[in-house]
Amino acid sequence: MATAKVAITLERHLLSEVDALVKAHAYPSRSNAIQEAVAEKLRRINGERLARECAKLDSAREQEIAEEGMAWEHEEWPEY
């Protein structure tokens, strides 16, 4: 995967925590630790977005649609 260099500003206590993780060999480098943190945050944001969109669904209507589709498929299945 292609990477790009960026410059960031962190509070000193955050950088100290990242450095402690690197020193403890939890991550091979600051860059790797920060990259994983950003990726995790993005996964959470995307998961929350999915949850919000799913909450908008009408579960009764979704059930009707699912059962409609299953009934149609059942008619098409061969007899064994």
GIRAMO-V606605 format. One record per residue. RES is the residue in three letters. PHI is phi in whole degrees, -180 to 180 (none if undefined). Layout:
# GIRAMO-V606605
[[RES | PHI] [RES | PHI]]
This chain:
# GIRAMO-V606605
[[MET | none] [ALA | -70] [THR | -122] [ALA | -137] [LYS | -83] [VAL | -137] [ALA | -106] [ILE | -130] [THR | -117] [LEU | -122] [GLU | -64] [ARG | -58] [HIS | -66] [LEU | -68] [LEU | -64] [SER | -63] [GLU | -67] [VAL | -63] [ASP | -61] [ALA | -64] [LEU | -65] [VAL | -66] [LYS | -62] [ALA | -81] [HIS | 64] [ALA | -74] [TYR | -138] [PRO | -74] [SER | -159] [ARG | -58] [SER | -57] [ASN | -64] [ALA | -62] [ILE | -70] [GLN | -60] [GLU | -66] [ALA | -65] [VAL | -65] [ALA | -61] [GLU | -63] [LYS | -62] [LEU | -65] [ARG | -61] [ARG | -63] [ILE | -60] [ASN | -65] [GLY | -66] [GLU | -66] [ARG | -64] [LEU | -62] [ALA | -62] [ARG | -64] [GLU | -67] [CYS | -65] [ALA | -65] [LYS | -77] [LEU | -71] [ASP | -89] [SER | -62] [ALA | -65] [ARG | -67] [GLU | -61] [GLN | -64] [GLU | -59] [ILE | -62] [ALA | -62] [GLU | -69] [GLU | -58] [GLY | -63] [MET | -69] [ALA | -64] [TRP | -64] [GLU | -65] [HIS | -62] [GLU | -64] [GLU | -86] [TRP | -70] [PRO | -71] [GLU | -78] [TYR | -109]]
